[in-house]
């Protein structure tokens, strides 16, 4: 279980840094920009989400902030799912389900190097 938790932490940190960096440097692919505008996410909100994403990447690496980082990550994913459902984009909402489960499973497994 500790190995699985460690792998999930590395995946989460990598994806958080990658998405946060892309959002801040405007290296967003056209389909990602179209998705964000379709969900009603402005450029300013996109920057805030990118900063939060980078913060989550750091938070999951440390046991003191592990729970809070996963909670913020789950909340951001849930927000994207809610916006997708609001606009009728059911496919996007379904695609986000595994990404919502990942922080929840990580919370359940706990931080692998604690104790």
C-alpha positions in Angstrom: 0.0 0.0 0.0 2.9 2.4 0.8 4.3 1.8 -2.7 0.9 2.6 -4.3 0.5 5.7 -2.2 4.1 6.8 -3.2 3.4 6.3 -6.9 0.1 8.2 -6.6 1.9 11.1 -4.9 4.5 11.3 -7.7 1.8 11.2 -10.4 -0.3 13.9 -8.6 2.7 16.1 -8.1 3.9 15.7 -11.7 0.4 16.4 -13.1 -0.1 19.4 -10.8 3.2 21.0 -11.7 2.7 20.3 -15.4 -0.8 21.7 -15.6 0.0 24.7 -13.4 3.1 25.5 -15.4 1.2 25.2 -18.7 -1.5 27.5 -17.4 0.9 30.2 -16.1 3.1 30.2 -19.2 0.2 30.2 -21.6 1.4 26.9 -23.2 -2.2 25.8 -23.4 -3.2 23.7 -26.3 -6.1 25.0 -28.4 -8.5 22.3 -27.3 -7.7 23.1 -23.6 -8.4 26.8 -24.2 -11.6 25.9 -25.9 -12.6 23.7 -23.0 -11.9 26.4 -20.5 -13.9 29.0 -22.4 -16.7 26.5 -22.8 -16.8 26.0 -19.1 -16.9 29.7 -18.5 -13.4 29.9 -16.9 -11.9 33.3 -17.6 -8.1 33.9 -18.0 -7.9 35.3 -14.5 -9.6 32.2 -13.0 -7.3 30.0 -15.1 -4.3 31.7 -13.6 -5.7 31.2 -10.1 -6.4 27.5 -10.8 -2.8 27.2 -12.2 -1.4 28.7 -9.0 -3.5 26.4 -6.8 -2.4 23.5 -8.9 1.3 24.2 -8.4 0.6 24.7 -4.6 -1.1 21.2 -4.6 1.9 19.7 -6.2 4.1 21.0 -3.3 1.5 20.2 -0.6 1.1 16.5 -1.4 4.9 16.0 -1.0 4.9 16.9 2.7 3.1 15.0 5.4 2.0 18.1 7.2 0.1 19.4 4.2 -0.8 16.1 2.5 -4.4 16.1 3.5 -5.0 19.7 2.7 -3.4 19.4 -0.7 -5.5 16.4 -1.7 -8.6 18.2 -0.4 -7.9 21.2 -2.6 -7.1 19.0 -5.6 -10.4 17.1 -5.1 -12.3 20.4 -4.8 -10.8 21.8 -8.0 -11.7 18.6 -9.9 -15.2 18.7 -8.5 -15.5 22.3 -9.6 -14.5 21.4 -13.2 -17.0 18.5 -13.1 -19.8 20.8 -11.9 -19.0 23.4 -14.5 -19.0 20.6 -17.2 -22.4 19.3 -16.1 -23.8 22.9 -16.0 -22.8 23.4 -19.6 -24.0 19.9 -20.6 -20.6 18.5 -21.3 -21.2 15.1 -19.7 -18.2 13.5 -21.5 -15.8 15.8 -19.7 -17.5 15.2 -16.4 -17.1 11.4 -16.8 -13.5 11.8 -17.9 -12.8 13.6 -14.6 -14.1 10.8 -12.4 -10.8 8.9 -12.2 -8.9 12.2 -11.4 -11.4 12.9 -8.6 -10.9 9.4 -7.2 -7.1 9.7 -7.1 -6.9 12.3 -4.3 -9.7 10.5 -2.4 -7.8 7.2 -2.6 -4.6 9.0 -1.5 -6.3 10.4 1.6 -7.6 6.9 2.4 -4.1 5.4 1.9 -2.4 8.1 3.9 1.1 9.5 3.5 3.5 6.6 2.9 6.6 7.9 4.7 4.8 9.1 7.9 6.0 7.3 11.1 
